[in-house]
Amino acid sequence: MRTRLHTYTADLHLHTILSPCADREMVPEPVFARARQAGVDVLAITDHNSTRNLPAFLRNCPPGLWVIPGMEVQTKEEIHLVCLFPELEAAMEWGRIVRTLLPPVPRINTHVGPQIILDENGKPCGEEELLLLNSIPLSLAETVAQVRGLNGVVYPAHIDRPAFSILSQIGFLPTDPAFSILEISPRAPLAKMQQQYPEHNLIRSSDAHYLNQIGAKSSLLKMAGLDWEEFLLALNRQAQRGVIPN
């Protein structure tokens, strides 16, 4: 009997109030309300270099919305990578590793905004003291190896952007580490990117820092259900599963 596939709308790159460049409204209740309003079924939380707000979001997500724990990490080469994990503990372990690697630069000595930590009820309870807008001392290859070692999925973020992308920083897609998945920004010319990277699975996400950006750009996942195994099949275009960028 053939497995019945469904189409789910996914926004796999979103920042919370923990990211200093994100709006103060990026907390669970309004984020989830906006996601549902935009028709999003799958949402990934990917703050800059931190996972400290993941528990607040995963513990308060509404029924019918699948929240994937993640991070947007910045490598030694200043390349941004989207890291997604099958469960909260793996993501939090990666968060602990990254925090030990961050340069000891206090956020308060910079001009960036606050980095607010939420408690399990989604309420502000403190602030991350280290500046999150920084690079860790791991190379691209080393970062990818560590994330994959935690059974995570990792791929270059917003490859078409003129800064903090794999193309802006090194000028090409390496063969080691190899990537089958590439994220394109909300403004990327989709047809041109598909023509340029026909062998890659392209994902478009909102990279939301504000509520009105959530779901504005997304991807469609063809899967049999909302679980990690199906998600991996879709990302790898296996068993008729797949990703369709909007």
Secondary structure, DSSP 8 states (H G I E B T S, - for coil): -----EEEEEE--B--TTSTTS-TT-SHHHHHHHHHHTT-SEEEE--BT--TTHHHHHSS--TT-EEEEEEEEE-TT--EEEEE-SSHHHHHHHHHHHHHHS---BGGGSSS---EEE-TTS-EEEE--B-SSS--S--HHHHHHHHHHTT-EEEES-TTSSSSSHHHHHSS--SSS--SEEEE-TTS-HHHHHHH-TTSEEEE---BSSGGGTTTS-EEEEESSSSHHHHHHHHTT-TT-EEEE-
